[in-house]
Amino acid sequence: MIRVLVADNNLNSHELIHDIVQINFRNVKIESVHNSENFVSKITSAKPQYNLILYSAHMDESTDKTTLSEAIKKNPEISDRTIIMTESDSVKVPDMFNHFPTVTRPYSLDYFGEVIKKTCAS
């Protein structure tokens, strides 16, 4: 079973993201978080760890910290399994996230599927 965590404070995105993941993986369990505190809690308590993390670059807009960086410090292995999601090409992804694969809204079903399969395979 593939375990996926979707971290996005835009509640409208969750259903679409769940559908895309389910189209690409047969045996999948998807969990969602809507704020940075729940994200860190899920990452630190996950047993076994998630196979894929879909993290919205906008999760930290209401805080002065970088939640993903904190989570990676506690669990460095998640950096190989994380994809950054952004709202548009015009939104600048923070430099610390440049090495992560990125998908941009509006999501292309084919491209999104390709990125999540490649990330899970590595």
CYANA upper distance limits for C-alpha pairs under 8 A (distance plus 0.5 A):
  1 MET  CA     27 ASN  CA      5.59
  1 MET  CA     28 VAL  CA      5.93
  1 MET  CA     29 LYS  CA      7.53
  2 ILE  CA     25 PHE  CA      8.20
  2 ILE  CA     27 ASN  CA      6.80
  2 ILE  CA     28 VAL  CA      5.18
  2 ILE  CA     29 LYS  CA      6.72
  2 ILE  CA     50 TYR  CA      8.14
  2 ILE  CA     51 ASN  CA      6.42
  2 ILE  CA     52 LEU  CA      8.28
  3 ARG  CA     28 VAL  CA      6.44
  3 ARG  CA     29 LYS  CA      5.47
  3 ARG  CA     30 ILE  CA      6.58
  3 ARG  CA     31 GLU  CA      8.38
  3 ARG  CA     49 GLN  CA      8.37
  3 ARG  CA     50 TYR  CA      5.48
  3 ARG  CA     51 ASN  CA      5.76
  3 ARG  CA     52 LEU  CA      7.07
  4 VAL  CA     28 VAL  CA      7.79
  4 VAL  CA     29 LYS  CA      6.66
  4 VAL  CA     30 ILE  CA      5.25
  4 VAL  CA     31 GLU  CA      6.72
  4 VAL  CA     50 TYR  CA      6.14
  4 VAL  CA     51 ASN  CA      6.51
  4 VAL  CA     52 LEU  CA      5.31
  4 VAL  CA     53 ILE  CA      6.29
  4 VAL  CA     54 LEU  CA      8.10
  5 LEU  CA     30 ILE  CA      6.40
  5 LEU  CA     31 GLU  CA      5.41
  5 LEU  CA     32 SER  CA      6.16
  5 LEU  CA     33 VAL  CA      8.03
  5 LEU  CA     50 TYR  CA      7.11
  5 LEU  CA     52 LEU  CA      6.95
  5 LEU  CA     53 ILE  CA      5.37
  5 LEU  CA     54 LEU  CA      6.72
  6 VAL  CA     14 HIS  CA      7.89
  6 VAL  CA     17 ILE  CA      8.38
  6 VAL  CA     30 ILE  CA      7.77
  6 VAL  CA     31 GLU  CA      6.71
  6 VAL  CA     32 SER  CA      5.19
  6 VAL  CA     33 VAL  CA      6.80
  6 VAL  CA     53 ILE  CA      6.54
  6 VAL  CA     54 LEU  CA      5.32
  6 VAL  CA     55 TYR  CA      6.72
  7 ALA  CA     32 SER  CA      6.41
  7 ALA  CA     33 VAL  CA      5.42
  7 ALA  CA     34 HIS  CA      6.48
  7 ALA  CA     35 ASN  CA      7.81
  7 ALA  CA     39 PHE  CA      7.03
  7 ALA  CA     53 ILE  CA      7.99
  7 ALA  CA     54 LEU  CA      6.53
  7 ALA  CA     55 TYR  CA      5.29
  7 ALA  CA     56 SER  CA      6.52
  7 ALA  CA     59 MET  CA      7.91
  8 ASP  CA     13 SER  CA      7.91
  8 ASP  CA     14 HIS  CA      7.81
  8 ASP  CA     32 SER  CA      8.22
  8 ASP  CA     33 VAL  CA      7.04
  8 ASP  CA     34 HIS  CA      5.81
  8 ASP  CA     35 ASN  CA      7.66
  8 ASP  CA     55 TYR  CA      6.79
  8 ASP  CA     56 SER  CA      5.47
  8 ASP  CA     58 HIS  CA      7.90
  8 ASP  CA     59 MET  CA      6.58
  9 ASN  CA     33 VAL  CA      8.10
  9 ASN  CA     34 HIS  CA      4.94
  9 ASN  CA     35 ASN  CA      6.35
  9 ASN  CA     56 SER  CA      7.98
  9 ASN  CA     58 HIS  CA      7.73
  9 ASN  CA     59 MET  CA      6.27
 10 ASN  CA     14 HIS  CA      7.95
 10 ASN  CA     34 HIS  CA      7.91
 11 LEU  CA     34 HIS  CA      7.79
 12 ASN  CA     16 LEU  CA      8.33
 13 SER  CA     17 ILE  CA      6.65
 14 HIS  CA     18 HIS  CA      6.50
 14 HIS  CA     32 SER  CA      8.07
 15 GLU  CA     19 ASP  CA      6.72
 16 LEU  CA     20 ILE  CA      6.78
 17 ILE  CA     21 VAL  CA      6.72
 18 HIS  CA     22 GLN  CA      6.60
 18 HIS  CA     30 ILE  CA      7.54
 19 ASP  CA     23 ILE  CA      6.64
 20 ILE  CA     24 ASN  CA      7.02
 20 ILE  CA    109 LEU  CA      7.17
 20 ILE  CA    112 PHE  CA      8.09
 20 ILE  CA    113 GLY  CA      7.42
 21 VAL  CA     25 PHE  CA      6.71
 21 VAL  CA     28 VAL  CA      8.49
 21 VAL  CA    113 GLY  CA      7.82
 21 VAL  CA    116 ILE  CA      8.41
 22 GLN  CA     26 ARG  CA      6.97
 22 GLN  CA     28 VAL  CA      7.29
 24 ASN  CA    113 GLY  CA      6.60
 24 ASN  CA    117 LYS  CA      8.00
 33 VAL  CA     38 ASN  CA      6.45
 33 VAL  CA     39 PHE  CA      6.36
 34 HIS  CA     38 ASN  CA      7.66
 34 HIS  CA     39 PHE  CA      8.15
 34 HIS  CA     59 MET  CA      8.42
 35 ASN  CA     39 PHE  CA      6.87
 35 ASN  CA     59 MET  CA      6.97
 36 SER  CA     40 VAL  CA      6.84
 36 SER  CA     59 MET  CA      6.81
 36 SER  CA     60 ASP  CA      7.39
 36 SER  CA     67 THR  CA      6.43
 37 GLU  CA     41 SER  CA      6.79
 38 ASN  CA     42 LYS  CA      6.55
 39 PHE  CA     43 ILE  CA      6.70
 39 PHE  CA     67 THR  CA      8.37
 40 VAL  CA     44 THR  CA      6.59
 40 VAL  CA     67 THR  CA      7.54
 40 VAL  CA     68 LEU  CA      8.43
 40 VAL  CA     70 GLU  CA      8.18
 40 VAL  CA     71 ALA  CA      6.21
 41 SER  CA     45 SER  CA      6.60
 42 LYS  CA     46 ALA  CA      6.26
 43 ILE  CA     49 GLN  CA      7.73
 43 ILE  CA     50 TYR  CA      8.29
 43 ILE  CA     71 ALA  CA      7.28
 43 ILE  CA     75 ASN  CA      8.13
 44 THR  CA     71 ALA  CA      7.94
 44 THR  CA     74 LYS  CA      7.70
 44 THR  CA     75 ASN  CA      7.70
 46 ALA  CA     50 TYR  CA      7.49
 49 GLN  CA     78 ILE  CA      8.50
 50 TYR  CA     78 ILE  CA      8.26
 50 TYR  CA     81 ARG  CA      8.49
 51 ASN  CA     81 ARG  CA      6.79
 51 ASN  CA    120 CYS  CA      6.93
 52 LEU  CA     81 ARG  CA      5.46
 52 LEU  CA     82 THR  CA      6.50
 52 LEU  CA     83 ILE  CA      8.27
 52 LEU  CA    116 ILE  CA      8.12
 52 LEU  CA    119 THR  CA      7.93
 52 LEU  CA    120 CYS  CA      6.85
 53 ILE  CA     78 ILE  CA      8.16
 53 ILE  CA     81 ARG  CA      6.48
 53 ILE  CA     82 THR  CA      5.10
 53 ILE  CA     83 ILE  CA      6.70
 54 LEU  CA     82 THR  CA      6.43
 54 LEU  CA     83 ILE  CA      5.49
 54 LEU  CA     84 ILE  CA      6.59
 54 LEU  CA     85 MET  CA      7.25
 55 TYR  CA     59 MET  CA      8.16
 55 TYR  CA     82 THR  CA      7.40
 55 TYR  CA     83 ILE  CA      6.57
 55 TYR  CA     84 ILE  CA      5.46
 55 TYR  CA     85 MET  CA      6.34
 56 SER  CA     84 ILE  CA      6.20
 56 SER  CA     85 MET  CA      5.05
 56 SER  CA     86 THR  CA      6.53
 57 ALA  CA     84 ILE  CA      6.59
 57 ALA  CA     85 MET  CA      6.39
 57 ALA  CA     86 THR  CA      6.14
 57 ALA  CA     93 VAL  CA      7.14
 57 ALA  CA     94 PRO  CA      8.45
 58 HIS  CA     86 THR  CA      7.65
 59 MET  CA     67 THR  CA      8.32
 60 ASP  CA     64 ASP  CA      7.63
 60 ASP  CA     65 LYS  CA      7.15
 60 ASP  CA     66 THR  CA      6.52
 60 ASP  CA     67 THR  CA      7.06
 66 THR  CA     70 GLU  CA      7.05
 67 THR  CA     71 ALA  CA      6.74
 68 LEU  CA     72 ILE  CA      6.63
 69 SER  CA     73 LYS  CA      6.75
 70 GLU  CA     74 LYS  CA      7.07
 71 ALA  CA     75 ASN  CA      6.48
 71 ALA  CA     76 PRO  CA      8.25
 72 ILE  CA     76 PRO  CA      5.05
 72 ILE  CA     77 GLU  CA      7.80
 72 ILE  CA     78 ILE  CA      6.83
 72 ILE  CA     79 SER  CA      6.84
 77 GLU  CA     81 ARG  CA      8.13
 78 ILE  CA     82 THR  CA      6.78
 79 SER  CA    100 PHE  CA      8.26
 80 ASP  CA    119 THR  CA      7.80
 80 ASP  CA    122 SER  CA      7.95
 81 ARG  CA    119 THR  CA      6.38
 81 ARG  CA    120 CYS  CA      7.04
 81 ARG  CA    122 SER  CA      8.48
 82 THR  CA    100 PHE  CA      7.25
 82 THR  CA    101 PRO  CA      8.03
 82 THR  CA    119 THR  CA      8.03
 83 ILE  CA    100 PHE  CA      6.44
 83 ILE  CA    101 PRO  CA      5.65
 83 ILE  CA    102 THR  CA      6.19
 83 ILE  CA    103 VAL  CA      7.89
 83 ILE  CA    116 ILE  CA      8.10
 83 ILE  CA    119 THR  CA      8.23
 84 ILE  CA     97 PHE  CA      8.03
 84 ILE  CA    100 PHE  CA      6.94
 84 ILE  CA    101 PRO  CA      6.75
 84 ILE  CA    102 THR  CA      5.20
 84 ILE  CA    103 VAL  CA      6.93
 85 MET  CA    102 THR  CA      6.24
 85 MET  CA    103 VAL  CA      5.52
 85 MET  CA    104 THR  CA      6.31
 85 MET  CA    105 ARG  CA      8.17
 86 THR  CA     91 VAL  CA      7.46
 86 THR  CA     93 VAL  CA      8.03
 86 THR  CA    102 THR  CA      7.87
 86 THR  CA    103 VAL  CA      6.94
 86 THR  CA    104 THR  CA      5.37
 86 THR  CA    105 ARG  CA      6.80
 87 GLU  CA     91 VAL  CA      7.32
 87 GLU  CA    104 THR  CA      6.24
 87 GLU  CA    105 ARG  CA      5.34
 87 GLU  CA    106 PRO  CA      7.86
 88 SER  CA    104 THR  CA      6.01
 88 SER  CA    105 ARG  CA      5.89
 88 SER  CA    106 PRO  CA      7.79
 89 ASP  CA    104 THR  CA      7.05
 93 VAL  CA     97 PHE  CA      7.03
 93 VAL  CA     98 ASN  CA      7.49
 94 PRO  CA     98 ASN  CA      7.48
101 PRO  CA    115 VAL  CA      7.66
103 VAL  CA    107 TYR  CA      7.33
103 VAL  CA    111 TYR  CA      8.36
103 VAL  CA    112 PHE  CA      6.85
103 VAL  CA    115 VAL  CA      8.37
107 TYR  CA    111 TYR  CA      8.25
107 TYR  CA    112 PHE  CA      7.09
108 SER  CA    112 PHE  CA      6.34
109 LEU  CA    113 GLY  CA      6.49
110 ASP  CA    114 GLU  CA      6.64
111 TYR  CA    115 VAL  CA      6.70
112 PHE  CA    116 ILE  CA      6.76
113 GLY  CA    117 LYS  CA      6.63
114 GLU  CA    118 LYS  CA      6.63
115 VAL  CA    119 THR  CA      6.57
116 ILE  CA    120 CYS  CA      6.60
117 LYS  CA    121 ALA  CA      6.60
118 LYS  CA    122 SER  CA      6.92
